[in-house]
Amino acid sequence: MARKATEAVETGELKIIPDSHKKTWNYWMEGMRDWCISRQLWWGHRVPAYQVSIKNKAMDEETWVSGRTEAEARTKAAKQLNVSEKDIVLLQDPDVLDTWFSSGLFPFSVHGWPDKTDEMDIFYPGTLLETGHDIIFFWVARMVFFGQKLLGKLPFKTVFLHAMVRDAHGRKMSKSLGNTIDPVDVIFGSSLENLHKSLYNSNLDPREVEKAKAGQRQDYPNGIPECGTDALRFALCAYTAQGRDINLDVLRVQGYRFFCNKLWNATKFALMYLGPDFQPQKGLIQELMKGKKSDNSGKESFKPLPAAADLASEAGKQMLNSVLAGSLFLGGSKPTKTDLEASKALGEAPNYFRHQALAR
């Protein structure tokens, strides 16, 4: 199974994004070992294995059978031992299946597998799997194994592995530390008191609640400010470009909220002066990019806008500065810390030109 999974990535049948994770994929595939799929837990899918004994008869050796149901296992055992089913005594293994074994069946079990259903024909295989890079082997690889082995198809064509979301200090989020962040709290805001209340509604041991409350007091002494969905999306996109881990700072998300609010206010201010009947000219941006905008005399009145890479040239700097210099909103204003961070996230070239214009 590991060999087929490796070939799927090498041939491009399965695409992993970013490409840097292919090395991790190959590392796990090359070091594959037998997998113990049983766990001594109180929850999960119970292992469908049964120890067999015969009524009023001693067994020379331990015998086991498997079956989807106890009745199926009983029939197998009777046939194997050549006795009547009435004489068979079964004792099911108390262990449960490894979580990753059960979740590896997810792509097709939710559609009714092993039965052939309409949902299976329509929705399997899928197109894209998006998950954290830390479970590329534990979950992603197992889904690929089972899909190829049991159905002869990959469960998806593309795997997008996002960064790990950690707290502002770089620690893995944990309920016992009290540093978990509910996206709903970031969107709508939450007081410190309400954050404490959420701990009592969790499955934390009472002894860990006080420790978690102390962590919340340290990280969110004034609670979590309301940031909204747009700012949260913007922050996660900006963070993702930075590496394998996201050290999520709620105050930074709030900063992006202020930045988004500035964009909104600037747009509304501009529209106020453009008037209620203003309609954007269709195809203007496309014409500007191609350099085909002409005046009534038929002469070209605009030069094509340079690509992002061309903006780094001296000619690109002069062109963009001359355009921005006439803006009334740039004169005398200074970028805030949030502006600087947002500009850096959006790219170095736009950042450079905006500051050149601000300095004029």
PyMOL commands that set and color helices and strands:
alter all, ss='L'
color gray80, all
select helices_A, chain A and resi 2-10+21-30+70-81+85-87+99-104+106-109+118-123+133-151+183-188+192-200+206-219+228-240+250-274+284-290+310-312+314-324+337-346+348-359
alter helices_A, ss='H'
color red, helices_A
select strands_A, chain A and resi 15-17+38-39+49-54+63-66+88-92+96-97+128-132+158-162+164-166+245-247
alter strands_A, ss='S'
color yellow, strands_A
deselect
rebuild
show_as cartoon
